[in-house]
Amino acid sequence: MKEVISLPAGQTQDIIKNYLVHAHPYPRPYKEAQYMTFRKIGGVMDTLFRLNMNSF
């Protein structure tokens, strides 16, 4: 599996990067993915995070 999920982060992207935390609804409506990235305003993505599915 080489799926990437891209989520809107807007102005919270710096907080996500500093603390490596992103809140999302439970249950998650997202497909399982190996990588996650966050979009700034305008759709810019600059970091790709590898997900550890054993942590969920």
Phi and psi in radians as a Rosetta constraint file:
Dihedral C 1 N 2 CA 2 C 2 CIRCULARHARMONIC -2.263 0.35
Dihedral N 2 CA 2 C 2 N 3 CIRCULARHARMONIC 0.757 0.35
Dihedral C 2 N 3 CA 3 C 3 CIRCULARHARMONIC -1.396 0.35
Dihedral N 3 CA 3 C 3 N 4 CIRCULARHARMONIC 2.543 0.35
Dihedral C 3 N 4 CA 4 C 4 CIRCULARHARMONIC -2.163 0.35
Dihedral N 4 CA 4 C 4 N 5 CIRCULARHARMONIC 2.273 0.35
Dihedral C 4 N 5 CA 5 C 5 CIRCULARHARMONIC -1.864 0.35
Dihedral N 5 CA 5 C 5 N 6 CIRCULARHARMONIC 2.330 0.35
Dihedral C 5 N 6 CA 6 C 6 CIRCULARHARMONIC -2.023 0.35
Dihedral N 6 CA 6 C 6 N 7 CIRCULARHARMONIC 2.079 0.35
Dihedral C 6 N 7 CA 7 C 7 CIRCULARHARMONIC -2.006 0.35
Dihedral N 7 CA 7 C 7 N 8 CIRCULARHARMONIC 2.529 0.35
Dihedral C 7 N 8 CA 8 C 8 CIRCULARHARMONIC -1.252 0.35
Dihedral N 8 CA 8 C 8 N 9 CIRCULARHARMONIC 2.322 0.35
Dihedral C 8 N 9 CA 9 C 9 CIRCULARHARMONIC -2.106 0.35
Dihedral N 9 CA 9 C 9 N 10 CIRCULARHARMONIC -0.381 0.35
Dihedral C 9 N 10 CA 10 C 10 CIRCULARHARMONIC 0.907 0.35
Dihedral N 10 CA 10 C 10 N 11 CIRCULARHARMONIC -2.207 0.35
Dihedral C 10 N 11 CA 11 C 11 CIRCULARHARMONIC -1.431 0.35
Dihedral N 11 CA 11 C 11 N 12 CIRCULARHARMONIC -0.072 0.35
Dihedral C 11 N 12 CA 12 C 12 CIRCULARHARMONIC -1.609 0.35
Dihedral N 12 CA 12 C 12 N 13 CIRCULARHARMONIC 0.067 0.35
Dihedral C 12 N 13 CA 13 C 13 CIRCULARHARMONIC -1.045 0.35
Dihedral N 13 CA 13 C 13 N 14 CIRCULARHARMONIC -0.676 0.35
Dihedral C 13 N 14 CA 14 C 14 CIRCULARHARMONIC -1.106 0.35
Dihedral N 14 CA 14 C 14 N 15 CIRCULARHARMONIC -0.689 0.35
Dihedral C 14 N 15 CA 15 C 15 CIRCULARHARMONIC -1.133 0.35
Dihedral N 15 CA 15 C 15 N 16 CIRCULARHARMONIC -0.763 0.35
Dihedral C 15 N 16 CA 16 C 16 CIRCULARHARMONIC -1.031 0.35
Dihedral N 16 CA 16 C 16 N 17 CIRCULARHARMONIC -0.788 0.35
Dihedral C 16 N 17 CA 17 C 17 CIRCULARHARMONIC -1.205 0.35
Dihedral N 17 CA 17 C 17 N 18 CIRCULARHARMONIC -0.702 0.35
Dihedral C 17 N 18 CA 18 C 18 CIRCULARHARMONIC -1.175 0.35
Dihedral N 18 CA 18 C 18 N 19 CIRCULARHARMONIC -0.696 0.35
Dihedral C 18 N 19 CA 19 C 19 CIRCULARHARMONIC -1.907 0.35
Dihedral N 19 CA 19 C 19 N 20 CIRCULARHARMONIC -0.094 0.35
Dihedral C 19 N 20 CA 20 C 20 CIRCULARHARMONIC 0.922 0.35
Dihedral N 20 CA 20 C 20 N 21 CIRCULARHARMONIC 0.753 0.35
Dihedral C 20 N 21 CA 21 C 21 CIRCULARHARMONIC -2.294 0.35
Dihedral N 21 CA 21 C 21 N 22 CIRCULARHARMONIC 2.381 0.35
Dihedral C 21 N 22 CA 22 C 22 CIRCULARHARMONIC -2.449 0.35
Dihedral N 22 CA 22 C 22 N 23 CIRCULARHARMONIC 2.213 0.35
Dihedral C 22 N 23 CA 23 C 23 CIRCULARHARMONIC -1.543 0.35
Dihedral N 23 CA 23 C 23 N 24 CIRCULARHARMONIC 2.397 0.35
Dihedral C 23 N 24 CA 24 C 24 CIRCULARHARMONIC -2.511 0.35
Dihedral N 24 CA 24 C 24 N 25 CIRCULARHARMONIC 2.793 0.35
Dihedral C 24 N 25 CA 25 C 25 CIRCULARHARMONIC -1.162 0.35
Dihedral N 25 CA 25 C 25 N 26 CIRCULARHARMONIC 2.673 0.35
Dihedral C 25 N 26 CA 26 C 26 CIRCULARHARMONIC -2.119 0.35
Dihedral N 26 CA 26 C 26 N 27 CIRCULARHARMONIC 2.264 0.35
Dihedral C 26 N 27 CA 27 C 27 CIRCULARHARMONIC -1.261 0.35
Dihedral N 27 CA 27 C 27 N 28 CIRCULARHARMONIC 2.630 0.35
Dihedral C 27 N 28 CA 28 C 28 CIRCULARHARMONIC -1.326 0.35
Dihedral N 28 CA 28 C 28 N 29 CIRCULARHARMONIC 2.282 0.35
Dihedral C 28 N 29 CA 29 C 29 CIRCULARHARMONIC -1.487 0.35
Dihedral N 29 CA 29 C 29 N 30 CIRCULARHARMONIC 0.101 0.35
Dihedral C 29 N 30 CA 30 C 30 CIRCULARHARMONIC -1.473 0.35
Dihedral N 30 CA 30 C 30 N 31 CIRCULARHARMONIC 2.621 0.35
Dihedral C 30 N 31 CA 31 C 31 CIRCULARHARMONIC -1.246 0.35
Dihedral N 31 CA 31 C 31 N 32 CIRCULARHARMONIC 2.696 0.35
Dihedral C 31 N 32 CA 32 C 32 CIRCULARHARMONIC -1.122 0.35
Dihedral N 32 CA 32 C 32 N 33 CIRCULARHARMONIC 2.450 0.35
Dihedral C 32 N 33 CA 33 C 33 CIRCULARHARMONIC -2.518 0.35
Dihedral N 33 CA 33 C 33 N 34 CIRCULARHARMONIC 2.714 0.35
Dihedral C 33 N 34 CA 34 C 34 CIRCULARHARMONIC -1.544 0.35
Dihedral N 34 CA 34 C 34 N 35 CIRCULARHARMONIC -0.450 0.35
Dihedral C 34 N 35 CA 35 C 35 CIRCULARHARMONIC -2.303 0.35
Dihedral N 35 CA 35 C 35 N 36 CIRCULARHARMONIC 2.683 0.35
Dihedral C 35 N 36 CA 36 C 36 CIRCULARHARMONIC -2.352 0.35
Dihedral N 36 CA 36 C 36 N 37 CIRCULARHARMONIC 2.489 0.35
Dihedral C 36 N 37 CA 37 C 37 CIRCULARHARMONIC -2.399 0.35
Dihedral N 37 CA 37 C 37 N 38 CIRCULARHARMONIC 2.782 0.35
Dihedral C 37 N 38 CA 38 C 38 CIRCULARHARMONIC -2.112 0.35
Dihedral N 38 CA 38 C 38 N 39 CIRCULARHARMONIC 2.379 0.35
Dihedral C 38 N 39 CA 39 C 39 CIRCULARHARMONIC -1.669 0.35
Dihedral N 39 CA 39 C 39 N 40 CIRCULARHARMONIC 2.301 0.35
Dihedral C 39 N 40 CA 40 C 40 CIRCULARHARMONIC -1.392 0.35
Dihedral N 40 CA 40 C 40 N 41 CIRCULARHARMONIC 3.079 0.35
Dihedral C 40 N 41 CA 41 C 41 CIRCULARHARMONIC -1.040 0.35
Dihedral N 41 CA 41 C 41 N 42 CIRCULARHARMONIC 2.294 0.35
Dihedral C 41 N 42 CA 42 C 42 CIRCULARHARMONIC 1.660 0.35
Dihedral N 42 CA 42 C 42 N 43 CIRCULARHARMONIC -0.077 0.35
Dihedral C 42 N 43 CA 43 C 43 CIRCULARHARMONIC 1.535 0.35
Dihedral N 43 CA 43 C 43 N 44 CIRCULARHARMONIC 0.133 0.35
Dihedral C 43 N 44 CA 44 C 44 CIRCULARHARMONIC -1.276 0.35
Dihedral N 44 CA 44 C 44 N 45 CIRCULARHARMONIC 2.305 0.35
Dihedral C 44 N 45 CA 45 C 45 CIRCULARHARMONIC -2.146 0.35
Dihedral N 45 CA 45 C 45 N 46 CIRCULARHARMONIC 2.252 0.35
Dihedral C 45 N 46 CA 46 C 46 CIRCULARHARMONIC -2.204 0.35
Dihedral N 46 CA 46 C 46 N 47 CIRCULARHARMONIC -0.107 0.35
Dihedral C 46 N 47 CA 47 C 47 CIRCULARHARMONIC -2.401 0.35
Dihedral N 47 CA 47 C 47 N 48 CIRCULARHARMONIC 2.423 0.35
Dihedral C 47 N 48 CA 48 C 48 CIRCULARHARMONIC -2.013 0.35
Dihedral N 48 CA 48 C 48 N 49 CIRCULARHARMONIC 2.154 0.35
Dihedral C 48 N 49 CA 49 C 49 CIRCULARHARMONIC -1.834 0.35
Dihedral N 49 CA 49 C 49 N 50 CIRCULARHARMONIC 2.349 0.35
Dihedral C 49 N 50 CA 50 C 50 CIRCULARHARMONIC -1.490 0.35
Dihedral N 50 CA 50 C 50 N 51 CIRCULARHARMONIC 2.299 0.35
Dihedral C 50 N 51 CA 51 C 51 CIRCULARHARMONIC -1.605 0.35
Dihedral N 51 CA 51 C 51 N 52 CIRCULARHARMONIC 2.419 0.35
Dihedral C 51 N 52 CA 52 C 52 CIRCULARHARMONIC -1.805 0.35
Dihedral N 52 CA 52 C 52 N 53 CIRCULARHARMONIC 1.720 0.35
Dihedral C 52 N 53 CA 53 C 53 CIRCULARHARMONIC -1.156 0.35
Dihedral N 53 CA 53 C 53 N 54 CIRCULARHARMONIC -0.295 0.35
Dihedral C 53 N 54 CA 54 C 54 CIRCULARHARMONIC -1.265 0.35
Dihedral N 54 CA 54 C 54 N 55 CIRCULARHARMONIC -0.233 0.35
Dihedral C 54 N 55 CA 55 C 55 CIRCULARHARMONIC -1.482 0.35
Dihedral N 55 CA 55 C 55 N 56 CIRCULARHARMONIC -0.189 0.35
